[in-house]
Amino acid sequence: MKVFVRASGLSVFLALGLLCALALPPLATAASEGPAGAAENQDSAKPSTLAADEAVKAYLLAMQEHRFGDAYDYVSSTLRAGKDRDTWAKEQKYIVELAEVKIFGFKVYPARVSGDKARVPNLLKSQDKFLNQLGLDEHELYDLIKEEGAWRIDQQLLVQGADRREYFPD
């Protein structure tokens, strides 16, 4: 299987977020709310009650709606890089604005679970000014781990070419 660790539109969040977490001082920006002033913590289900694929859906929806504080619940401590919720959310907001990321939609496929690890395919429809200016579909794989009783995203990869069929039947 050919799995590439090339950044997709959404991995701009993950890659730049990790860089910000490691290299930048805490950002002093306004609270991270969604596009229409959406309040944080609108998801009704607690992260610990969600299946792996549901956790990916909740993460993507939170990112799409710019509810970065909510998205924090669905990423691993590795991707948080020691940042508290507020600092991490502010950094994600900064990254989204810098890269002009737009998430138009996503289709999350059923998880493949093996013990405390899972792999979740996702077809992302997004656009950003650095890596996906044309808004092409991106076939992503999210690797999740069980952490504190909840499924959390630990890595995101792109699948390209004929190897997509293994995860994307459509």
N, C-alpha and C positions, 0 to 999 in steps of 0.2 A: 504494500500500500504506500502510495506517495502522499505523505502529509507534509505540508509546508508550514513553516513558522513565519510566513510572511504576514505582515500586518494587514488586516482588513480594515474597513471603515470603523467598525466598533472596537477593534483592537487598538486603535488610536487612543481610546479611553484607557485601556489596560496598560499599554506600553508607556504612554506619556504620563499616566498616573503613577506608575512605578518610578519613573524617572523623577517626577516632581516629588514624590514621597522621599526619595533618597537624596535629591540634590537641592531642592528649594526650601527656603524657610517657610513657615506657615504663611498662607496668603491672607491678606486683610481685605476680603471682599464681603459683599452683603450676603445674607443668609441665602441658601440655595433652595429656591422655590421653582416650581414648574412654570411653563409658559404663561398661564393665566393666573398666576399666584396660587397654584395648587399647593395645598398643605402637605407637609411631610406625614409619613405613616398612614397613608390612605388604604394600603393593602389590608384586607380584613384577616387573611390567614397569617399565622405566625410562621416564620421561616422554618422552625423545627417540625412543623406538621406537614410541610410540603415534600412531595416526591422530587427527585432530581430534575426531571423535565419541567415541573411546575416552578421550581426555584429559578431555572433559566428564564422561563416566561416572565416571572415576577421581576427579575433583574432587568431584562430587556424593556419591559413596560416602564419601569421606574426610570431607566436611562432615556427612553423615548420621551417621557413626560418631564424630564429634567428634575426628577425627584431623587437627587443624588444621595441624600441622607437615607432614603429607603433602600437604594441600591447597595449601600454599604453592608446591609444584612446578608447579602447573597455572594459576597466575595470573601475569600479565605484570608487568614491573618497574613499570609505571604503577600497577597496583593494589596492588603491594607498597609503593609510596610511599617507597622507600629503607629500609624496615625489614628487619632480618635475620629469619631464619626464626623464632627463638624469640620475638622481640618481636611479630611479626605473628601468630603462633599464639596468644599470650596475649591479644592484642586480640580475635581472633575468638572465643575462648572467652568473654571478657567480654561481647561483643555477643550471642552465642547465649544466655547466661544472662540478660542484661538483657531481651532481647526474647522470651524463652521460645520460641525457634524449635524446631519439630519438623518434621523431614522424614520423611514417611510413605513416599514412593516417588517414582520418576521414570521417564519413558520418553524416552530419547534417540533422536532420529531421525538418519538419515544426514546427514553433513556436505555442504555445498556449498562446494567448495574452488576458489579462484581465486588461483593463485600462492602467495604467502606469507600469504594471508588465507583464513579460512574462517568460515562461519556454520552454527551447529548448533542446530536446534530441540530443545526439551525440554518435555515436559508434566510439570510439577511438582505433587506433592501434598504440601502443607505447611500449617503453621499457625503464627502468631505473635501476640503480644498487641497489635501496633500496626497492621499493614496487612491481615492476612488472618485475622481472628479466627474466621471460619466454616470455614476450611480448604478454600476453593474451589480447583478446579483452575486452574493458571496456565500459560498458553502463553508460553514464554520463547524468546528467541533469544540464543545466545551468539556473540559475535564473537571470533574467535581470531586470533592472529598467530603467525608463526614467530619465536621468540626463542631464541637460543643453540641452534638446531637442534631445538627442541621446540615443539609447539603449546601456546600459553598463552592463557587467557581474558583478553581486554582490555576487554570491555564486555558487559553483559547488558541485554536489552530485553524488554518485554512486547508481544505482538501481541494485539489485541482485534478483535472483530467479524468481519465477513465476510472480512477479509484473512487470517484464520487458515488458510484452505484452501490458500493458497500453500505453507505450510510443514507443515501438519498435515492429512494426508489422511484420518485416521480420523474 
